[in-house]
Amino acid sequence: MIPDFNFIKDARSRNHIVNAYHAVNKCKAWDFMKKYNPEEVGGFMFCSHPIVYKISEEMNICPPCPPNHSGHTFSKTMKDIQKIAKEGYDKYKNDIISEN
């Protein structure tokens, strides 16, 4: 089940995070996202790890589809997903609401 991301006001950003959430679920990659350090390879934008590649491929077919990511939006979305994996959905939600 996908949590409610309606607290993200920008529809495109919300769709990106929902899309990535679906993809990480489908790939069963939450534990990987919790532990992986993309900074060792220059960040998610330049990452060629097979699991990140698999998540990216799933993002092309998971709803809402297509995500239409640039390198920047892919990197930001993956960092947000990683924050959810490491700190939990509730903390992510509270942090986003606090920023706005």
MMTF fields as JSON, N, C-alpha, C and O atoms, coordinates in Angstrom:
{
  "mmtfVersion": "1.0.0",
  "mmtfProducer": "UNKNOWN",
  "numBonds": 399,
  "numAtoms": 400,
  "numGroups": 100,
  "numChains": 1,
  "numModels": 1,
  "chainsPerModel": [1],
  "groupsPerChain": [100],
  "chainIdList": ["A"],
  "bondAtomList": [4, 2, 8, 6, 12, 10, 16, 14, 20, 18, 24, 22, 28, 26, 32, 30, 36, 34, 40, 38, 44, 42, 48, 46, 52, 50, 56, 54, 60, 58, 64, 62, 68, 66, 72, 70, 76, 74, 80, 78, 84, 82, 88, 86, 92, 90, 96, 94, 100, 98, 104, 102, 108, 106, 112, 110, 116, 114, 120, 118, 124, 122, 128, 126, 132, 130, 136, 134, 140, 138, 144, 142, 148, 146, 152, 150, 156, 154, 160, 158, 164, 162, 168, 166, 172, 170, 176, 174, 180, 178, 184, 182, 188, 186, 192, 190, 196, 194, 200, 198, 204, 202, 208, 206, 212, 210, 216, 214, 220, 218, 224, 222, 228, 226, 232, 230, 236, 234, 240, 238, 244, 242, 248, 246, 252, 250, 256, 254, 260, 258, 264, 262, 268, 266, 272, 270, 276, 274, 280, 278, 284, 282, 288, 286, 292, 290, 296, 294, 300, 298, 304, 302, 308, 306, 312, 310, 316, 314, 320, 318, 324, 322, 328, 326, 332, 330, 336, 334, 340, 338, 344, 342, 348, 346, 352, 350, 356, 354, 360, 358, 364, 362, 368, 366, 372, 370, 376, 374, 380, 378, 384, 382, 388, 386, 392, 390, 396, 394],
  "bondOrderList": [1, 1, 1, 1, 1, 1, 1, 1, 1, 1, 1, 1, 1, 1, 1, 1, 1, 1, 1, 1, 1, 1, 1, 1, 1, 1, 1, 1, 1, 1, 1, 1, 1, 1, 1, 1, 1, 1, 1, 1, 1, 1, 1, 1, 1, 1, 1, 1, 1, 1, 1, 1, 1, 1, 1, 1, 1, 1, 1, 1, 1, 1, 1, 1, 1, 1, 1, 1, 1, 1, 1, 1, 1, 1, 1, 1, 1, 1, 1, 1, 1, 1, 1, 1, 1, 1, 1, 1, 1, 1, 1, 1, 1, 1, 1, 1, 1, 1, 1],
  "groupList": [{"groupName": "MET", "atomNameList": ["N", "CA", "C", "O"], "elementList": ["N", "C", "C", "O"], "formalChargeList": [0, 0, 0, 0], "bondAtomList": [1, 0, 2, 1, 3, 2], "bondOrderList": [1, 1, 2], "singleLetterCode": "M", "chemCompType": "L-PEPTIDE LINKING"}, {"groupName": "ILE", "atomNameList": ["N", "CA", "C", "O"], "elementList": ["N", "C", "C", "O"], "formalChargeList": [0, 0, 0, 0], "bondAtomList": [1, 0, 2, 1, 3, 2], "bondOrderList": [1, 1, 2], "singleLetterCode": "I", "chemCompType": "L-PEPTIDE LINKING"}, {"groupName": "PRO", "atomNameList": ["N", "CA", "C", "O"], "elementList": ["N", "C", "C", "O"], "formalChargeList": [0, 0, 0, 0], "bondAtomList": [1, 0, 2, 1, 3, 2], "bondOrderList": [1, 1, 2], "singleLetterCode": "P", "chemCompType": "L-PEPTIDE LINKING"}, {"groupName": "ASP", "atomNameList": ["N", "CA", "C", "O"], "elementList": ["N", "C", "C", "O"], "formalChargeList": [0, 0, 0, 0], "bondAtomList": [1, 0, 2, 1, 3, 2], "bondOrderList": [1, 1, 2], "singleLetterCode": "D", "chemCompType": "L-PEPTIDE LINKING"}, {"groupName": "PHE", "atomNameList": ["N", "CA", "C", "O"], "elementList": ["N", "C", "C", "O"], "formalChargeList": [0, 0, 0, 0], "bondAtomList": [1, 0, 2, 1, 3, 2], "bondOrderList": [1, 1, 2], "singleLetterCode": "F", "chemCompType": "L-PEPTIDE LINKING"}, {"groupName": "ASN", "atomNameList": ["N", "CA", "C", "O"], "elementList": ["N", "C", "C", "O"], "formalChargeList": [0, 0, 0, 0], "bondAtomList": [1, 0, 2, 1, 3, 2], "bondOrderList": [1, 1, 2], "singleLetterCode": "N", "chemCompType": "L-PEPTIDE LINKING"}, {"groupName": "LYS", "atomNameList": ["N", "CA", "C", "O"], "elementList": ["N", "C", "C", "O"], "formalChargeList": [0, 0, 0, 0], "bondAtomList": [1, 0, 2, 1, 3, 2], "bondOrderList": [1, 1, 2], "singleLetterCode": "K", "chemCompType": "L-PEPTIDE LINKING"}, {"groupName": "ALA", "atomNameList": ["N", "CA", "C", "O"], "elementList": ["N", "C", "C", "O"], "formalChargeList": [0, 0, 0, 0], "bondAtomList": [1, 0, 2, 1, 3, 2], "bondOrderList": [1, 1, 2], "singleLetterCode": "A", "chemCompType": "L-PEPTIDE LINKING"}, {"groupName": "ARG", "atomNameList": ["N", "CA", "C", "O"], "elementList": ["N", "C", "C", "O"], "formalChargeList": [0, 0, 0, 0], "bondAtomList": [1, 0, 2, 1, 3, 2], "bondOrderList": [1, 1, 2], "singleLetterCode": "R", "chemCompType": "L-PEPTIDE LINKING"}, {"groupName": "SER", "atomNameList": ["N", "CA", "C", "O"], "elementList": ["N", "C", "C", "O"], "formalChargeList": [0, 0, 0, 0], "bondAtomList": [1, 0, 2, 1, 3, 2], "bondOrderList": [1, 1, 2], "singleLetterCode": "S", "chemCompType": "L-PEPTIDE LINKING"}, {"groupName": "HIS", "atomNameList": ["N", "CA", "C", "O"], "elementList": ["N", "C", "C", "O"], "formalChargeList": [0, 0, 0, 0], "bondAtomList": [1, 0, 2, 1, 3, 2], "bondOrderList": [1, 1, 2], "singleLetterCode": "H", "chemCompType": "L-PEPTIDE LINKING"}, {"groupName": "VAL", "atomNameList": ["N", "CA", "C", "O"], "elementList": ["N", "C", "C", "O"], "formalChargeList": [0, 0, 0, 0], "bondAtomList": [1, 0, 2, 1, 3, 2], "bondOrderList": [1, 1, 2], "singleLetterCode": "V", "chemCompType": "L-PEPTIDE LINKING"}, {"groupName": "TYR", "atomNameList": ["N", "CA", "C", "O"], "elementList": ["N", "C", "C", "O"], "formalChargeList": [0, 0, 0, 0], "bondAtomList": [1, 0, 2, 1, 3, 2], "bondOrderList": [1, 1, 2], "singleLetterCode": "Y", "chemCompType": "L-PEPTIDE LINKING"}, {"groupName": "CYS", "atomNameList": ["N", "CA", "C", "O"], "elementList": ["N", "C", "C", "O"], "formalChargeList": [0, 0, 0, 0], "bondAtomList": [1, 0, 2, 1, 3, 2], "bondOrderList": [1, 1, 2], "singleLetterCode": "C", "chemCompType": "L-PEPTIDE LINKING"}, {"groupName": "TRP", "atomNameList": ["N", "CA", "C", "O"], "elementList": ["N", "C", "C", "O"], "formalChargeList": [0, 0, 0, 0], "bondAtomList": [1, 0, 2, 1, 3, 2], "bondOrderList": [1, 1, 2], "singleLetterCode": "W", "chemCompType": "L-PEPTIDE LINKING"}, {"groupName": "GLU", "atomNameList": ["N", "CA", "C", "O"], "elementList": ["N", "C", "C", "O"], "formalChargeList": [0, 0, 0, 0], "bondAtomList": [1, 0, 2, 1, 3, 2], "bondOrderList": [1, 1, 2], "singleLetterCode": "E", "chemCompType": "L-PEPTIDE LINKING"}, {"groupName": "GLY", "atomNameList": ["N", "CA", "C", "O"], "elementList": ["N", "C", "C", "O"], "formalChargeList": [0, 0, 0, 0], "bondAtomList": [1, 0, 2, 1, 3, 2], "bondOrderList": [1, 1, 2], "singleLetterCode": "G", "chemCompType": "PEPTIDE LINKING"}, {"groupName": "THR", "atomNameList": ["N", "CA", "C", "O"], "elementList": ["N", "C", "C", "O"], "formalChargeList": [0, 0, 0, 0], "bondAtomList": [1, 0, 2, 1, 3, 2], "bondOrderList": [1, 1, 2], "singleLetterCode": "T", "chemCompType": "L-PEPTIDE LINKING"}, {"groupName": "GLN", "atomNameList": ["N", "CA", "C", "O"], "elementList": ["N", "C", "C", "O"], "formalChargeList": [0, 0, 0, 0], "bondAtomList": [1, 0, 2, 1, 3, 2], "bondOrderList": [1, 1, 2], "singleLetterCode": "Q", "chemCompType": "L-PEPTIDE LINKING"}],
  "groupTypeList": [0, 1, 2, 3, 4, 5, 4, 1, 6, 3, 7, 8, 9, 8, 5, 10, 1, 11, 5, 7, 12, 10, 7, 11, 5, 6, 13, 6, 7, 14, 3, 4, 0, 6, 6, 12, 5, 2, 15, 15, 11, 16, 16, 4, 0, 4, 13, 9, 10, 2, 1, 11, 12, 6, 1, 9, 15, 15, 0, 5, 1, 13, 2, 2, 13, 2, 2, 5, 10, 9, 16, 10, 17, 4, 9, 6, 17, 0, 6, 3, 1, 18, 6, 1, 7, 6, 15, 16, 12, 3, 6, 12, 6, 5, 3, 1, 1, 9, 15, 5],
  "groupIdList": [1, 2, 3, 4, 5, 6, 7, 8, 9, 10, 11, 12, 13, 14, 15, 16, 17, 18, 19, 20, 21, 22, 23, 24, 25, 26, 27, 28, 29, 30, 31, 32, 33, 34, 35, 36, 37, 38, 39, 40, 41, 42, 43, 44, 45, 46, 47, 48, 49, 50, 51, 52, 53, 54, 55, 56, 57, 58, 59, 60, 61, 62, 63, 64, 65, 66, 67, 68, 69, 70, 71, 72, 73, 74, 75, 76, 77, 78, 79, 80, 81, 82, 83, 84, 85, 86, 87, 88, 89, 90, 91, 92, 93, 94, 95, 96, 97, 98, 99, 100],
  "secStructList": [7, 7, 7, 7, 7, 6, 6, 7, 7, 1, 2, 2, 2, 2, 2, 2, 2, 2, 2, 2, 2, 2, 2, 2, 2, 2, 2, 6, 7, 2, 2, 2, 2, 2, 2, 7, 7, 4, 4, 4, 4, 6, 7, 4, 4, 4, 7, 7, 7, 2, 2, 2, 2, 2, 2, 2, 2, 2, 2, 6, 6, 1, 1, 1, 7, 7, 7, 7, 7, 7, 2, 2, 2, 2, 2, 2, 2, 2, 2, 2, 2, 2, 2, 2, 2, 2, 2, 7, 2, 2, 2, 2, 2, 2, 2, 2, 2, 2, 2, 7],
  "xCoordList": [0.826, 0.0, 0.88, 1.86, 0.52, 1.266, 0.68, -0.532, 1.535, 1.015, 0.514, 0.791, -0.208, -0.753, 0.341, 0.93, 0.605, 1.606, 0.963, 1.633, -0.315, -1.007, -0.48, -0.824, 0.344, 0.966, 2.03, 2.463, 2.454, 3.384, 2.526, 1.793, 2.622, 1.717, 1.953, 0.996, 3.208, 3.514, 3.169, 3.753, 2.221, 1.728, 2.828, 2.866, 3.713, 4.78, 5.73, 6.098, 6.123, 6.989, 6.298, 6.916, 5.005, 4.233, 4.189, 4.369, 3.95, 3.92, 5.269, 5.326, 6.353, 7.685, 7.909, 8.412, 7.539, 7.773, 6.855, 7.279, 5.613, 4.696, 5.207, 5.191, 5.651, 6.2, 7.409, 7.504, 8.319, 9.515, 9.154, 9.756, 8.187, 7.748, 7.229, 7.579, 6.398, 5.915, 7.087, 7.122, 8.039, 9.17, 10.026, 10.417, 10.318, 11.126, 10.371, 10.974, 9.063, 8.258, 8.358, 8.607, 8.16, 8.171, 9.527, 9.6, 10.591, 11.951, 12.359, 13.429, 11.489, 11.807, 13.172, 14.028, 13.347, 14.65, 14.707, 15.607, 13.774, 13.785, 15.027, 15.617, 15.427, 16.622, 17.86, 18.739, 17.921, 19.022, 19.066, 20.134, 17.917, 17.866, 18.288, 18.867, 18.005, 18.381, 19.896, 20.45, 20.56, 21.987, 22.911, 24.075, 22.421, 23.275, 23.757, 22.987, 25.033, 25.597, 25.948, 27.022, 25.057, 25.312, 26.427, 26.952, 26.796, 27.84, 29.188, 30.066, 29.36, 30.606, 30.821, 31.949, 29.743, 29.843, 29.384, 29.116, 29.29, 28.901, 27.43, 26.959, 26.688, 25.259, 24.397, 24.894, 23.097, 22.154, 22.156, 21.895, 22.445, 22.415, 23.452, 23.226, 24.582, 25.665, 25.818, 26.768, 24.886, 24.962, 24.674, 23.758, 25.468, 25.218, 25.01, 25.139, 24.691, 24.45, 23.266, 22.262, 23.364, 22.282, 20.915, 19.899, 20.868, 19.565, 18.986, 17.78, 19.813, 19.331, 18.859, 17.85, 19.581, 19.175, 17.825, 16.959, 17.65, 16.388, 15.235, 14.147, 15.471, 14.449, 14.093, 12.918, 15.102, 14.88, 14.05, 13.15, 14.347, 13.571, 12.117, 11.201, 11.91, 10.546, 9.799, 8.591, 10.517, 9.887, 9.301, 8.35, 9.861, 9.351, 8.019, 7.323, 7.655, 6.403, 5.431, 4.262, 5.896, 5.024, 4.191, 4.618, 3.001, 2.179, 2.77, 3.538, 2.469, 1.966, 3.068, 4.199, 2.744, 3.724, 3.438, 2.262, 4.389, 5.826, 6.238, 5.583, 7.318, 7.735, 8.414, 8.417, 8.987, 9.66, 10.716, 10.685, 11.633, 12.684, 13.831, 14.206, 14.375, 15.68, 16.675, 16.265, 17.947, 18.934, 18.723, 18.846, 18.403, 18.191, 16.97, 17.056, 15.835, 14.632, 14.773, 14.248, 15.478, 15.726, 16.54, 16.204, 17.605, 18.466, 17.694, 17.8, 16.929, 16.158, 15.117, 14.947, 14.432, 13.412, 14.03, 13.482, 15.162, 15.827, 16.326, 16.279, 16.8, 17.21, 16.013, 16.124, 14.863, 13.649, 13.22, 12.846, 13.274, 12.933, 13.905, 13.508, 15.171, 16.161, 15.887, 16.069, 15.456, 15.092, 13.93, 13.929, 12.945, 11.821, 12.33, 11.905, 13.233, 13.775, 14.535, 14.422, 15.3, 16.141, 15.384, 15.591, 14.504, 13.89, 12.401, 11.823, 11.781, 10.364, 9.5, 9.884, 8.333, 7.383, 6.937, 6.88, 6.619, 6.097, 7.097, 6.711, 8.365, 9.385, 9.529, 9.623, 9.547, 9.63, 8.457, 8.649, 7.263, 6.069, 6.16, 5.906, 6.515, 6.627, 7.69, 7.494, 8.815, 9.867, 9.411, 9.696, 8.706, 8.206, 7.183, 7.211, 6.291, 5.277, 5.948, 5.537, 6.972, 7.696, 8.395, 8.451, 8.925, 9.62, 8.668, 9.069, 7.407, 6.429, 5.719, 4.848],
  "yCoordList": [-1.176, 0.0, 1.253, 1.34, 2.196, 3.435, 4.451, 4.665, 5.081, 6.105, 7.332, 7.495, 8.164, 9.384, 10.447, 10.824, 10.922, 11.967, 13.288, 14.144, 13.474, 14.706, 15.942, 17.062, 15.765, 16.902, 17.559, 18.676, 16.877, 17.468, 18.257, 17.678, 19.556, 20.433, 20.399, 20.445, 20.321, 20.302, 18.924, 17.915, 18.894, 17.617, 16.808, 15.585, 17.465, 16.73, 16.082, 14.917, 16.839, 16.277, 15.127, 14.104, 15.304, 14.245, 12.996, 11.886, 13.165, 12.017, 11.317, 10.09, 12.082, 11.47, 10.592, 9.475, 11.092, 10.326, 9.104, 8.039, 9.248, 8.101, 7.051, 5.856, 7.493, 6.595, 5.826, 4.609, 6.543, 5.898, 4.964, 3.9, 5.347, 4.5, 3.169, 2.106, 3.233, 2.013, 1.16, -0.05, 1.804, 1.075, 0.4, -0.757, 1.112, 0.526, -0.638, -1.663, -0.492, -1.606, -2.813, -3.932, -2.575, -3.67, -4.383, -5.599, -3.606, -4.178, -4.741, -5.332, -4.548, -4.983, -4.431, -5.16, -3.13, -2.504, -1.52, -0.682, -1.605, -0.666, -0.832, 0.163, -2.046, -2.274, -1.749, -1.141, -1.983, -1.457, 0.068, 0.642, 0.728, 2.189, 2.713, 3.794, 1.964, 2.375, 2.361, 3.212, 1.41, 1.197, 1.774, 2.057, 1.95, 2.339, 3.783, 4.665, 4.02, 5.364, 5.781, 5.44, 6.511, 6.898, 7.925, 8.115, 8.593, 9.616, 9.011, 9.71, 7.725, 7.048, 7.015, 6.851, 7.171, 7.133, 8.438, 8.474, 9.506, 10.794, 11.105, 12.048, 10.336, 10.578, 9.703, 8.989, 9.764, 8.937, 9.262, 8.383, 10.506, 10.895, 10.118, 9.825, 9.788, 9.125, 7.655, 6.991, 7.164, 5.811, 4.761, 4.914, 3.708, 2.6, 1.279, 0.204, 1.364, 0.152, -0.599, 0.022, -1.918, -2.698, -2.52, -2.536, -2.351, -2.19, -0.811, -0.689, 0.218, 1.551, 1.541, 2.161, 0.846, 0.727, 0.011, 0.42, -1.046, -1.79, -0.906, -0.931, -0.126, 0.797, 1.796, 2.069, 2.33, 3.287, 2.67, 3.315, 1.44, 0.745, 0.569, 0.761, 0.208, 0.043, 1.375, 1.415, 2.455, 3.777, 4.111, 4.886, 3.534, 3.778, 3.086, 3.432, 2.106, 1.379, 1.442, 1.086, 1.89, 2.004, 3.278, 4.265, 3.256, 4.473, 5.512, 5.125, 6.764, 7.376, 7.399, 7.795, 6.99, 6.744, 7.633, 7.883, 8.119, 8.067, 9.196, 10.237, 8.992, 10.007, 11.225, 12.299, 11.084, 12.197, 12.851, 14.064, 12.075, 12.59, 13.179, 12.662, 14.269, 14.752, 14.113, 13.452, 14.296, 13.787, 14.381, 13.689, 15.67, 16.35, 15.802, 15.508, 15.659, 15.188, 13.728, 13.332, 12.927, 11.537, 11.514, 10.796, 12.298, 12.341, 12.813, 12.201, 13.883, 14.405, 13.392, 13.178, 12.778, 11.788, 10.608, 10.133, 10.137, 9.01, 9.392, 8.573, 10.62, 11.076, 11.123, 10.76, 11.572, 11.593, 10.177, 9.925, 9.265, 7.862, 7.281, 6.531, 7.636, 7.143, 7.698, 6.996, 8.942, 9.525, 8.748, 8.478, 8.391, 7.583, 6.231, 5.752, 5.617, 4.309, 4.391, 3.502, 5.448, 5.572, 6.097, 5.616, 7.087, 7.782, 7.503, 7.802, 6.929, 6.619, 7.666, 8.828, 7.226, 8.086, 9.261, 10.392, 9.009, 10.07, 11.215, 12.382, 10.898, 11.95, 12.703, 13.931, 11.977, 12.626, 13.586, 14.739, 13.124, 13.954, 15.194, 16.305, 15.016, 16.157, 17.147, 18.357, 16.652, 17.544, 18.342, 19.536, 17.708, 18.407, 19.462, 20.583, 19.107, 20.067, 21.251, 22.398, 20.968, 22.034, 22.985, 24.191, 22.437, 23.268, 24.229, 25.317, 23.831, 24.666, 25.532, 26.318],
  "zCoordList": [0.0, 0.0, 0.0, 0.74, -0.824, -0.941, 0.039, 0.056, 0.86, 1.765, 0.994, -0.194, 1.683, 1.1, 1.015, 2.029, -0.185, -0.395, -0.791, -1.368, -0.498, -0.872, -0.157, -0.537, 0.866, 1.534, 0.651, 0.935, -0.414, -1.386, -2.367, -3.169, -2.298, -3.049, -4.552, -5.325, -4.979, -6.403, -6.981, -6.587, -7.91, -8.457, -9.129, -8.989, -9.848, -10.536, -9.522, -9.669, -8.498, -7.451, -6.734, -6.441, -6.454, -5.8, -6.67, -6.168, -7.975, -8.885, -8.948, -9.025, -8.917, -8.937, -7.711, -7.829, -6.538, -5.32, -5.25, -4.801, -5.686, -5.713, -6.697, -6.401, -7.843, -8.853, -8.306, -8.464, -7.671, -7.118, -5.967, -5.823, -5.155, -4.053, -4.598, -4.087, -5.633, -6.295, -6.776, -6.551, -7.437, -8.027, -6.957, -7.114, -5.874, -4.796, -4.159, -3.839, -3.973, -3.462, -4.383, -3.933, -5.677, -6.64, -6.67, -6.845, -6.498, -6.506, -5.145, -5.001, -4.149, -2.777, -2.352, -1.85, -2.566, -2.382, -1.208, -1.159, -0.271, 0.848, 1.713, 2.134, 1.982, 2.789, 2.052, 2.663, 0.755, -0.05, 0.047, 0.26, -0.108, -0.069, 1.296, 1.395, 2.333, 3.685, 3.861, 4.558, 3.238, 3.481, 2.405, 2.687, 1.2, 0.076, 0.21, 0.591, -0.104, -0.087, -1.518, -2.013, -2.181, -3.571, -3.718, -4.815, -2.616, -2.696, -3.058, -3.564, -2.804, -3.168, -4.676, -5.141, -5.443, -6.907, -7.548, -8.749, -6.765, -7.322, -7.223, -7.857, -6.442, -6.256, -7.132, -8.003, -6.895, -7.652, -9.138, -9.959, -9.5, -10.906, -11.725, -12.899, -11.104, -11.829, -11.448, -11.862, -10.667, -10.136, -11.218, -12.026, -11.212, -12.139, -11.392, -11.978, -10.105, -9.321, -9.927, -10.278, -10.056, -10.677, -10.023, -10.718, -8.713, -8.062, -8.368, -8.588, -8.387, -8.753, -10.202, -10.537, -11.043, -12.453, -12.55, -13.323, -11.775, -11.781, -11.294, -11.87, -10.238, -9.742, -10.841, -11.084, -11.492, -12.584, -13.707, -14.244, -14.055, -15.085, -14.652, -15.451, -13.397, -12.876, -12.873, -13.106, -12.611, -12.609, -13.979, -14.078, -15.023, -16.371, -16.637, -17.591, -15.797, -16.032, -14.848, -14.997, -13.675, -12.508, -12.59, -13.188, -11.989, -11.974, -11.016, -10.134, -11.131, -12.354, -13.409, -13.127, -14.575, -15.63, -16.832, -17.093, -17.565, -17.291, -16.351, -16.304, -15.604, -14.646, -15.277, -14.675, -16.47, -17.141, -16.263, -16.055, -15.758, -14.893, -15.701, -16.753, -15.185, -15.615, -14.647, -13.692, -14.874, -13.925, -12.546, -11.535, -12.508, -11.233, -10.497, -9.305, -11.184, -10.498, -10.076, -9.035, -10.875, -10.476, -9.187, -8.245, -9.152, -7.978, -6.741, -5.678, -6.869, -5.738, -5.268, -4.068, -6.212, -5.855, -5.124, -4.13, -5.61, -4.955, -3.561, -2.644, -3.394, -2.059, -1.12, 0.051, -1.632, -0.81, -0.431, 0.714, -1.379, -1.103, -0.075, 0.816, -0.212, 0.74, 2.143, 3.137, 2.217, 3.516, 4.134, 5.335, 3.317, 3.812, 4.302, 5.353, 3.549, 3.937, 5.26, 6.103, 5.435, 6.627, 7.85, 8.964, 7.639, 8.772, 8.941, 9.986, 7.912, 7.98, 7.296, 7.16, 6.874, 6.17, 7.033, 6.55, 8.31, 9.173, 9.332, 9.273, 9.532, 9.661, 8.346, 8.342, 7.229, 5.916, 5.743, 5.356, 6.024, 5.882, 6.765, 6.3, 8.016, 8.932, 8.487, 8.605, 7.975, 7.485, 6.278, 6.187, 5.347, 4.152, 4.549, 4.041, 5.447, 5.898, 6.616, 6.442, 7.416, 8.128, 7.161, 7.399, 6.07, 5.076, 4.385, 3.97, 4.26, 3.56, 4.559, 4.185]
}
